[in-house]
Amino acid sequence: MRYAAITDRLRGIGGDKWRLHNESRQRIAAGEEIIELTIGEPDITTDPALVECCVEALRAGRTRYSNGRGEQGLVAALIDHYAPRLPDIGEENVLCFPGTQTALFAVILALAGEGEGVLTGNPFYATYEGVIRAAGASLQSVPLHIEHGFVMQPQDLRAAITPASRVLLLNTPHNPTGAVLDRATIEALGQLCIEHDLWIVCDEVYEALIFEGEFVSPLEIAALRERTVVVSSISKSHAATGFRSGWSIGPVAFSRRLLPLSETMLFGNQPFIADMTEAALRGDFDTAERLREALGRRARRVTAAIAEWPLLSASLPQGGMFLMIDVSRTGLDGEAFAEQLLARYGVAVMPGASFGESATDLIRVALTVPDEVLMEAVTRIGRLCEALDHDARMPGDRV
């Protein structure tokens, strides 16, 4: 039988990247005690007031079709939320989607196609490659170096740009590394986008989870607004990952072109979830503050503990939910280390290779479990290092 080319383009880059996560879930289901540090699932619950808002909307009959742009109340809330960054924002700048992932898929599909390139930092979030290849475009890697705190350097972007490049896909705070782009860096990267007529797509889902300093969006820079599209959601800021409520904010001309694509895929998000999202954006909730404090504390504790193990190194993330650990001195790459860590010590982490070839010597640790559980996992990581170091010395000991 014949299949569309998109299925070939996506072969091997979907759920395969989550193999160890899926294995850990199977072992947990079988009754094993596994410390799961694989995904960015907040370890606090959605605020009960938001849940009740959703339930009340359901009871009020907010279960009918929406429209391609999104529910009026939510669109208005997004306009108010983004007005400080985009002073002329109106409803035609806004489109609502079920989650950041869907928004990103639609946006990239609208901006890049067959034979064209999307530039993004490497390592990159695991689904970026699939989104880009689904559009028929190619992922063009821009190396993110640990010595620069994984912050994209303008000279590295310049070197990666080709005549085929159409989009620069940014993510700040960055998943998986936790790097945050400051204004000067965004301006420098943006100037290259102006010179080469590139769109900027910025995934800002971790905006509220910066440990120190301030968040900066390309939308805040007037010279970049006409070429910038932002995607985000309430998944992380309000610990509402399962509600799947996101959006895109972009130039009017772009959003007008994106609307028919959105309408072909879906018609906005569900009205009862839109009502909850509006309440989240307009309300005074401490979810993000509590998450930010916990994640920052855990990041500092883990980084300090890792410094005690000579075979490991880690840089302190600036935001987000994750921390990257370099395991290359153990003699294993990230995937082999993660496999042994799960098999021998019952700790599940993500191999760096899931996020691009430049991260093959790394593992990603989610900071989304209670402190005592997280530190127990770090202790087990250290035990694996001791075991590997002992194994490496054995041949010499026998001589």
N, C-alpha and C positions, 0 to 999 in steps of 0.2 A: 504494500500500500504506500501511497505518497503522502508526504507531510509538508507543511509550509516551512520555508527556510528558517523562520524564527526558532523552530524547535531544534534545529541544528546549531544555531548560534548560541542557544542557551544550554546545550547539552553539557553536563558535568560542572556547571557553575551555580546551580541552585542549592538544593538542600544538602548536596555533598559536602559543602563547607561546614555543615553543622553535624558531621558524622559523630564526633566525640560527644557533643551535647546530646544527641539522640541516644547514643549508647548509655550515657549516664542516666537518662530518663528511664530507659528500659531496666537498668539495674536497680534504680530506686523503686520502680513498679514491682520488681521481683523481691523487694524487701531489704535490699542492701542499704547501708548508711553511707551516702555519698555527699560530700560537700560540693555543691554546684556553684561554680563561679564562671559560668559561661555566657549568660545573656544579661542585658540591661533592664532587668525587671525590678523596679523599686521595691524595697522591702518594707514600705509602709503602704497602707491602703488608701484608696480614693476617699477624699473627705466625705463623711456621711451626708452632709448637706447637699453635695453634688449628686450623690446617688439618689437621695430623696427627690431632688429636682427632676432627675430623669424619670423616676417612678411616677411622679405627679404628672409629668408631660404625657407619659403613656396612658395614665388613667383619664387624662383630659382629651384623649383621642388624637394626640400628635403622632399618628402612625400612617399618615397618608403620604402620597408622593411629594417630594420636594421639587426643586427646579435645578437647572444646570449650574447656576451661580451659587446657590445656597440660601438658607432661610434668612429673611430680611433682618431679624433681630441679631443673628450671628454676624452677618455682613456688617451691620452698623457697629457692633462691638469691635470687630477687627479694624474698621476704619478708625475708631477712637484709639485702639491699641497702637496702631502704626502711625498715627498722625504726627507724633513728635519726630519721627524719622523721615516721613514722606508727607510734607505739609500739604500738598495738593491732592492727597489720596481721596478717591471717591469709590462708589460701589463697582465701577468698571475696572478697578485695579485688583479686585478681590475675586477669587474662586475658592469654593469649599470642596474638600475631598475627604474620603474616609481614611485619614492617616497621612503622615508625611510620605510614606512609601508610594502611595497611589499618586499623590501630588507630584512627586519627583518623576515617576514613570511618565506621566502626561507631559510634564514640562520638557523633559529630555526628548521625548518623541516629537514635540513641536519645534525643537531647535536644532536637532542633528539627525542626519540620515545616512544612507548608504555612501560609503567612501569618505565620510567626514569624521572628525576626531573630537573627542571630549577629553580635555586635560583635567586630571585630578591627582591629588597627592597620593603617594604610595609609601606606606600602607594606606588603605582606604576601607570604608565600611563595606561589609561583605556583599551587600546587594548592588553596589554601584556598577560593578562590571556587568551584571545581568541587565540592569536598566539600560545601560549604554548599548550593549550588544543587541538587546531587543529592538532598539531603534534602527539597527543596521549600521550603527557607527562603531568606531574603534576607541578603546580606552587608551589614552596617551598618558603615560606615567610621568609624574614629576616627583623625583625622590625627596622624601622627608628624612632628614638626618637626625639621629639621636643627639649629636653634639650641638645641634641648633634647637633642641627641645622639640623636635618634629615640626617646627614652624616652617612653612613653605618659604624658600628664599627666592627673591625676584630673579637672580641669575640662573637658578635652576629652571624656573618657569620659562625664561627667555630661551634657554637651550632646548626645551621640549616642544616649543611651538613650531608647527609646520604649516605649509599652505593649506592643509586639510583641516586645521584646527578651527572649531566653531564656537566652543563653549569651554569656560573654566568652571569646574564644579568644585566649590569650596565647602568646608564643613567646619564650623567654629561654634563652640568648642568641638574639638575633633574626636571622632570615634574611628579608630580605637586608642589613640595616643593621649588624649586629653589636652592637646595643644590649643592655645587660644590666639587668634590673630589680633594684633593691636592696630590702631588707626594708621600708623606709618606704614606698616606692612601691607594693609589693604590698599592704601593709596598707591604704593609702589606696584603691587600686582595689578591694580586697576589701570594704572597708566599703560602697562603692557597690553592690557585688554583693549584700551582705546587705540593704541598704535596698530594693533592687529585686527581690529574690529571683531572682538570676541564678546559673546554674551557671558555674564557672570550669573551662575546659579549658586545660591548659598543655602545650605541646609543648616538651619538654626535651631534644631529641636532641643539642644542642650543649653540654650541661651540662659536660662535661669539658674544653671548649675556651675557657675564660675566661683572658684574658691577665693581668689584674690584678684583685685583689679576690676575693670569695667568691661562689659560686653560692647563690641562695636560691630555694626552691620554695614555692608556696602551701601545700603539705602540711605545712610546718614551722610554720604559723600555726594554732593550735588552733581558732580561731573560723571558719576557712575550710575545714577538713577535710571537713565534711559536704556541701559543695557543690563540691569540687574533684576533677577527674579528670586524671591525668597520663598522657601518652603519651611513649614513648621507644623506643630500640633500641640495638644495638651498632654501627650503621652507621658513625657518626663516631668514637665513642670507641675502637673497635678496628679501624678501617679495614676494615670488613667490609660494605660497602654491598650487594654482590651476594648475600649470604647471606639477606637479608630476614628478620630476626629482631627482633621488637619486642614491645611489651606495653602494657597499660593498667593503671593503679592507681587505684582509686576506692572510694567507700563501698560497703559490702556490699549495701545495697538496690539501688543503681545496678547493680553488677556482676551481681546476680541477674537483673535485667531485661535486661542486655546479653548474658548468656550464650546465651539462645535465638537471638538475632540472630547472634552469633558462630557458633553451631552451624549456622545456616541458610547462612551464607557459607562456612564451612570448619570444620575440627576442629583447632584449635591449629596450631602450626608443625610442621615435619617433625622426628621424633625425633632423627635424627642431627645436625640443626642445633641442636635444643634442647640436646643434650649439649654441643656446642661453646659455645653461649651460656652455659650453666651454668659451664663452665670459664672463660670470659671474665670472668664476674662474680665468681667466687671466686678467680681467679688474680692473680698480681702481674705485670702486663704494663706495659711502658713506652710503648706505642703512643701513648696520649693525651698523655703528657708530651712526647714528641718532636714530635708534631703541634702542640701548644700553643706550644712554643718556636719552631718554624719559622714558624707562622702569625703569631705576635705580632711576630717580627722582620721578616717580610715586610710586615706592615701598617704598621709604623713606617717602613720604607724607602720604601714607595710613597707614604705620606702626605707624607713630607719631599720626595720628588721632585715630587709634584704641586704642592706649594707654590711651586715655581720657575716654574710656568706661570701667567701672569696670567689666562688664560681659563678656568682650572679651579679647583675647590676640592673638598676632601675632608675629612671628619672621621674621626679615628682610631677604628676600631671597638674595642669592649671584649672581643669574643670572636667565635667562629664562624670561618668560612672565607672571608668576603667583605668587600669594601670598596666603598662607594658614592662615585661621583665626579659632581659637579654640572658639567654641560657647557653650561649655558644661556648663558653669556657668549660662546660660540662662534657664536651665532646659530642653532644647530641644537638640536632636541630630542634626547632620548636615543636614540630609534630611528634617526633620520637619522644621528646621529654614529656609532652602532654599525655601521650599514650601510656608511658611508664608510670606517670603520676596517678592516672586513673586506675591502672591495673594493680599497682603495688600499694598505693596509699589512699585510694578512694577519694581523690580530689579531681574534679572536672574543671578544666580551663580550656580556652580556645587557642589552638595553634596559630602562631602569627601568619602562617602561609594562607590562612583563610582570608587575610586582608591584603594580600599582594606579595609578590616575590621578594620585595625588599624587607619583608618582616619574617623571613623563614627562620631566623635565629631567635625569634621572640615568642613569648606566650602572652596572651591577654587575660588579665585577672579582673573579673567583675567585683566591684566593691559593694555589692548589694545584698550582703548578709550581715547579721549582727556582729559586732566587733569581736566577741570571743570566738565565734565560729570562724571568722576570717583569719584571726591570728592562729588558730589551730591549723588551718589550711596552710598558712605560711610556715609553721613548724614542720608540717609534713613535706612541704617543698624543700626545706632545709635537709630533712632526713634523706630525701631522694638524692640530693647533692652529695651528702656524706657517703651514701651507698655507691654512687657513681664514682666518686673519688677513690673509694676503697677498691672497687672493681678495677679501676685504671691502674692502681698500684700493685695489684696482685701478681702480674707476670714478673715484675722486678723483685717482689718479695720471695718468689720461688727460686730465684737464681742463687 
